[in-house]
Amino acid sequence: MPKDWTIPAELQPQPGNYAFNLDAALNAVVALRATAPADAFTAGALGTEREGSGVVIGDDGLVLTIGYLITEAEDVWITTAEGRSVPGHALAFDAESGFGLVQPLGRLPLPKLELGDSDAAALGEPVLFASAGGRRRAMETRVVGRQEFAGYWEYLLDDAIFTAPAHPFWGGGALIDRHGKLVGIGSLSLQQGDARGNRMDMNMIVPIDLLRPILGDLRSFGQVNRPPQPWLGLYAMEDDERVVIGGVADGGPADQAGLRQGDQVLAVDEDAVSDLAGLWRLVRGRGPAGARVMLSVQRDSRRIRVPVATVDRRLLLKTPRMH
């Protein structure tokens, strides 16, 4: 991200408007820079050089971020608002929630942000969205939505948080409630239109409540102790009330099964697919990774049935080397 950018002054938070120590809270938000090898499975989609933010949540300096920043990363650097940098280790990534953890490998004398309650980010509630850099890179925003979110990359949240106006550097940023507690981590930016053709830029936030039940496993084992989700290796999108394949991961199950860009997904086994969230739910309902699913797709004027053997996506990812 550009080094000299700032949030417009009228959107920046002012200490006198908050009952907590604003600067201390914002100092818990750090910059992350990660490098993945060129032959990493995710290098094509995410690149090898990634930048974003993270939030100190542990007394030992443990940093919470959005997982795509550190997936397969071999080198991670953590930089404070004052410009001090220490190396880090990509400790954990959970594809189901989207969270990632970074363990600093040097002293990181920063305050931590206490975990809050995602329910505090209720519809209409004023909140702060902060990326690394203190007040000049934090903005006052508002919760404009609490609803299901389906991502094209086989990602599904039952109750995502949406905020507006949108922060321009969202990846791994902190959503902070009016009590100074962390209620979510920034994932992406998107647009939503209304019936009159107006469009609103928003950030999608992963609720912090998803972290609580898995934090212990992520810290101890680098992953969550649960059956791995089935992964198809396809990218799908909604188009005029249809679910269409936009691409497949090279060498993934969908690619090996012969699915193609442009195929319209009609059904999983005998269950009709009505939307993107429904597709991911039907696939996950067939069991853990390794389950075979039969996808019915429309290709040109033909309806064909394609069996796909799902896999555990984690097995395709490089394990970060220990420092």
N, C-alpha and C positions, 0 to 999 in steps of 0.2 A: 504494500500500500504506500502511497506517497508520504514522504516524511513530514511535509509541511502543511498537510491538510488539517482543517479544524471544522467543527460543527458551527454553523451560524450562531452568533452570540445570543440571539433571541431564543434559541432552542436549548442552549446550555443550562444545566441546573445551577442554582445559586445556593450557597450554604445556608443562608438565612431562612430558606423555605423548607428546611428539613430538620427533624428532631434528632437525627443521628449524625455522626461525624462523616460528612459527605466525602471529604478528601481521603480519609482513611479507607472508606469503602471502595472508592475508585482506584486507589493505589493497589488494591488486591487484584485488579485486572491487569494482566501482563500480555506482552506481545510474544507470539510464537512464530518461529521460522523452522520449517522441517524440510528435509531432503530425502526423497525415496530413490532407490536405484533405478536405472533406466529399464531394467528388465522386470521391474515389479509388475504384478498383475494389474494394479490400478494406475500405472503410469500413463497409459493412453487416455483414460477418462479424467484423471485428476492432475496429471502432470507430475513432474519430479520435484519442482520447487513450489512450496506451499507456504502461505503466510496468513495469519489470523490472530486471534486472541485466545486467552484462557483465563481462568479465575482460580486464585489460591483458595483452597477449601480445607486444607489440613495444617495442623501445627508444624508438620515437617515440611511444609511448602508444597504439598501435593497440589497439582494443577488439574482442574477439570476443563475440558474443551469439547468441541464437536469432533467426532471421530475421524471424519474424512481428512482433516488436516494432518493427522499423524499415522494413518493407515500405511503400513509397510515402511515407515520412515526409519532410516538408519541414523540420521543426525537430526537432533532437535536442539534449538537454542531458545532460551527464555530471557526476555528483556523487560526490565522494570520501567516504570514511568520516568525514572531518573536516568535511564540509559545504561544501567548495569546489566551485563549479560552473563548467564551461567548455562552450561550444557544441561540437557535433560535426556531422559530415557522414555521412549514411548511404551508406557507400562501396560496399557490395556485399551481395547476397542470393543464396543458392543454394538453390532450391526442392528440389533432389534430396536434399541432405544436411540442409537446414534451417538452416544457419549463416548469420549475418550479420556484417558488419564495420562498425565506426564509426571514423572518423578524427577525433581531437580537433582543434579549430581554435584551441586555446590550449594553453599549457604545462600538462602533466599529469605532475608530478613524482612518479610512483608506481613501485614495483617492478613488474616483470612476472612472471607465472607461466610457468615453462618448460613446454613441451608434454611430456607423458609418453607412456606406451604404454597404450592402452586394454586390452590384455591383463592389465595390472596390476589392473584391476577385475574379478577373477575371482569366480566364485560363492562367496559366504560371506566375501569380503574386507571388512574394515572400511575405510570411507572417510569423508571429510568432504563435506558439501554446504553451500555458503555462498552466501547472497545478500548484497547490499551492506549494510554496517553493522558489519563486524568480528565479534568473537567472539560478541556477543550475538545475532547473526543467522546464526550457523553452527551446524551440528549434526553430531554423530557418528551415522553411519548404516551400513548394510551392504548389499552387493550381494546381492539375493535372486533375480535372474534375468538371464540372457543369452540372448536369443531374438529371433526375428523380430517386427517390429511393423508392422502395417498401420493407417494412419490413414484416417478417412473422407474426408479432403480430397485423395485421390489421392497419398498419401505412403506410402513403404515403406522400412523399414530391415531389412537382413538380420540384423543382430546388435546390437540395442539393449541398453542397460544399464538394469536396474530396481533401485531402491534402496528400502529401508524401514528405519525409519519415514519417512514422507513429510514433506518440507519444505513449509510452507504457502505460500511464495512462490518458486516454482520457475523461472519464466521467465527464462532467461539466466543462472541461477546456475551456480557452479563446482563440479564434482566433483573433489576433490583426493585423491590417493592418499597412502599412508603415507610417501612420500618427498617430499611437498610439491609434486608436479607435477600439472598439469591433465590429467585423463583423460576429461572429458566436459562437456557443457553441458546444463543442465536445459531440458526441453521442455514437459512437462505432468505432471499428476497424474491417477491413475486408480485404480480398485479392482479387485481380483481375488478371487473367491470360491473356496472349496474345497468338497469333497463334503459337508461337514457344515454348510454354510451360513455359515461364518465368512468375513468380508471383511477384506482387508488393503489399506490405503491405501499407494500406492507412487508414486514419481516415475519417469518415463521420461527417460533421459539419452541424448543423441546422442554416440556415441563420438568422441573426439578424433582417432582414426586416420583418420577420413573427411576431416579438414581438411588433412592433410599434402600429398596430391597436388594439391589445388586452391588452396592458399593463395596461391601466386604469381600465378595467373590472377585470383583475386579482388582482390588488391591492385593489380594492374596494369590490369585491364580492367573490374572490377566484376561480372564473371560468369565462368563457366568456359567455356573453349574446347572445347566438345563439342556435338554435335547436340542441339537442344532436345527434351525429352521430349514425347510427345503428351499433350494435356490435353483431357479430356472436358467438364469443367465440371459434374461431378455430385458429390454427397455420398452415399456408400453406407455401409451398416452390415450386420453379421451379425445375423440374427434367427432363432432356432430352426433353425440350420444352413442358412439361406437368406441370400442377399445381396440386400438390398432398397435401393432408392433412397430416401433420406430427403429429398432436395431437389436442386434444380439451380441453378446460378449464372445470374442474370438475364442474358440475352443471350449466354450461353455456347453451345458446340456442342451439348450435350445439350438445352438449352432450345430452341434453334433446330430441333433434330431432332424435337422433340415428346415427349421422354421426360418422365415424370411421377413425382411423389412416390408411393410405394407400388408402383411397378413392381418385380417381382422379376427380377434379371438371371440368365438361364439359361446363356448362352453368348456367347463372342466369336468371330465367324465360326462355325466348326464345333466349337470347343473348349469343353467344358463348364466352367462356373464353379462351383467348390466352396467357395470362401471369398474373403474380401476381398483377401488378399494375391495369390491366384490371379488375380482380376480385374485388379488393377493390373499384374501381370506379363504377362498375355496382351495387354493393351493396349499396353504398352511393347514387347512382342515384335513388334508390327506395323510398327515403324519409328519414325523421329523425327516430330516435330510436322508435321502436314500429312497423315499417313497416314489413310486412311478405314477405319473398322472397322464391322462389322455386329454389332449387339447383338441377341440374342434375349431378349425379356422376356415374362414372364407378367403380363398385365393383366386383372384379374378372371378370367374363365374362358377368355380367349383367349391364345394364344401368337402374338406378332407380332415381326417383324424390322424393326429400325430402323437405317438407315445413319447414321453420325455422322462428320463431317469434323473431325478433331482439329486443334488449333491450338497455337501456342507461347504459353503463358500470359504470358510476360514482355512480349509485345507489348500486353497489355491494361493493364499497370501504368504508373502515372506514374513518370517518372524524377525522382528528387530533384534539386531545383535546387542548383546550386553556390553556395556562400557566398563 
